[in-house]
């Protein structure tokens, strides 16, 4: 009887140990699988500099425009670098205008001037439609007469022009691009000072970081 009792105890003990062992094995496998997936995602994120994860074809370039084609679905994991994410999409549009850092939508003034605010830098890539590009620029920064804003405009990373903004009036910048043979031109705007209306205007709740106003660009 004693021997039979010991056998029953040993049997229960073995069953318990086997159950614990199976649990530990599954736990270990689950952790390994999770770690592998985590490493895979980290590898993909690093490989594509924290951007493309899946569903994107390799980078292509057309008239200075860098882009990816997607498949039916695609995912990007960009590193957070601000409060507003700006996504430009297109599908072989002949009048395609590529913009980044113009994250604030067009605003229409009473004088019918349509414009965007930039931040400290912004870029537009436009189809070339003439020999002279006409760029309206403005700035509502208070006390700009004493605290001038310096604007640099760069065309196709080569032609550089500097302007001092010392009033709130609109200015028209005319740049001769006749020598550029490309179908598109890249216009980059850089300012040395930005401002927030909430910091400089009484009763303002506008927390946007503003650089310069750029009106609708046209050609001559």
N, C-alpha and C positions, 0 to 999 in steps of 0.2 A: 504493500500500500504506500509506504514511504517513497519507494522508488517511482511508483506511478505518479505520485504527487509532485516529485521533483521534475519528472518529465513534462508535466503540465506547466509547471512554473518556467522551465527552460523554454518551452514552446512559446508561451506568451511573451517572454523576454525577447526571444528571437524575432517574433512578429513585430514587437515594438521597435527593436533596433533596425529591422528592415524598413519599417515605415519611416523612421527618422532618416535613414540613409537615402531612401528614395526622395524624401522631401529636400534634403540637402543637395542631392544631385540636380533636381529640377531648379532649385534656387540658384545653384551655381551656373547652370545652363542659361537661365533667364538673365543673370547678370552679365555673362559673357556676350550674349546676343545684344543686350542693351548697349554695352560698351562698344561692340563692333559697329552698331548703327551710329552711335555718337561719334566715333572716330571717323566713320565714312562721311557723315555730314560735315564734320570739322574739316576733313580733307577736301571735300568738294568746295566748301566755303573759302578755304585758303587758296585752293587752286584757281578759283575764279575771282579772287580778291573780294570776297564777301558779297558777290552778286548772283551769278547764275547758279541755280541748283539743278534743274532739269527742264527739258522741253525746249531749250534754245539751241539753234545752230550756231556755228562759230561766227565771230565778228566779221562784218563786211564793211567796206567803205565805198561811198559814192559821192563824188563832189564834196569831199571833206566831211561828209556825214558818216559817223560811225554808228552802226546799228546791228541788231540781231533779228533774224526771223524766228518766230515761234512756230511750234506745231499747233495741234488743236488746243493744247493747254501747256502752260509753262509757269515756272516759279522762280522768283529772284529773292535772295536774302541780302538786302543792302545794309551796310552799317549805318545806324542812325546818326546823322550829322546836322540835324536842324529840326524845326517844328513843322515844316511843310515839306511834303514829298512831291516832286514835280515829275510827271510821267508824260513823255512825248510819244505819240503813236502815229503811224502812217502806213499807207498801203499803195506805194507807187503813185502818189498824187502829183500831177505835173506842176502844181503851184505850191508844192510842199514847203512850208517854212519851219525850220528847226530852231527851237528855242530852249535855252535852259537858264536857270536863275532869274527868269522873268516869272516869278511864282505868283505875282499878284495880277489879277485879271485886268483886262482893258477897262479904263474909266473914261467916261465922256463928260467933258467940261461944258459949261454954259456956252463957250465960244466954239463948241463942236469939235474941239481937239480931242482925238482919241489917243490915249497913251498908256504905257505900262510903267510902273516903278521897278527899278532894279534894286538889287542889294549892293554889296561892295563890288561885285563883278557879275557880268551877264554876257550872254552870247546869242546872236541871231545869225542864222545862215539863210540867205535869201537867193532866189533866182535872179541872176543879173538881167536887167531889162533896159539898161541904158549905159551911158558913159559917165554920168555923174549921179552919185547917190546922195539924196537929200535927207538929212536926219534932224528932226526937231528935238531939241533937248530943253529941259527946264528943271527947276528945283524950288520947292516951297520951304526950304529950311529957314527958320527964323534967324534974323541977324546975319544973313549970308554976306552982307556987305562988309562986315568986320571979320567974319569967319569964312573965308572963301573955300570953295570945294574945287579941287583939281580933278579934272576928268581926262582920262586917256582913252582914245579910240584906236584900236588896232584892226587893220584890214588884212585878212589872210595870213596872220602871224608875221607880217613883214612891214607893211606901211603903218607908221605910228604917228598920231596927231595928239597934241595936248591942248587943253582948253581950261581956262580959269573961270569958274562960275562965281560971279560976284553980285548977282541980282536974282530976283525971283521971276524975271521976265523970260519968255521963251526965246531961244536962239535957234537959228537954222544953220546947221553945219553942212557944207557942200564939199564932197570929196570926189576928185576925179579918179575913176577906176578904169579908164579907157585901156590902160596897159595890161589889165588882167584878162586873160584869155579863157578862164574857167567859166562854166555855165552858172556857177554859184559863187557867192562871196561870203566870207565869214567875218562878221563884225563883232568885236569884243569891246565891252565897256568896263573900265576900271575907275573907281573913285577912291580918293584917299581918306574920305570921311563919310560915315553913315550917321543916321540919327533916327530917333523914335519919337513920333508925335507926343506920346504920353510923357516923355521927359522934358519937352520944350514948349508944348502948347497947354495952356490952362484948360482944365476940364476935359482934356482928351483922354480917351481910353484905348487909343490905337497903339498897339504894341509892335507893329510891323517895323522891321529894320529897313530903312529907306536909303537908297543911294541917289539915283538921278531919274527924272522922268524922261522916257523916250517916246516920242509921238510916232504916228504912222509914217513909216519910211516910204519915200517915193523916188522916182527917177526922172532925170532930164537927159 
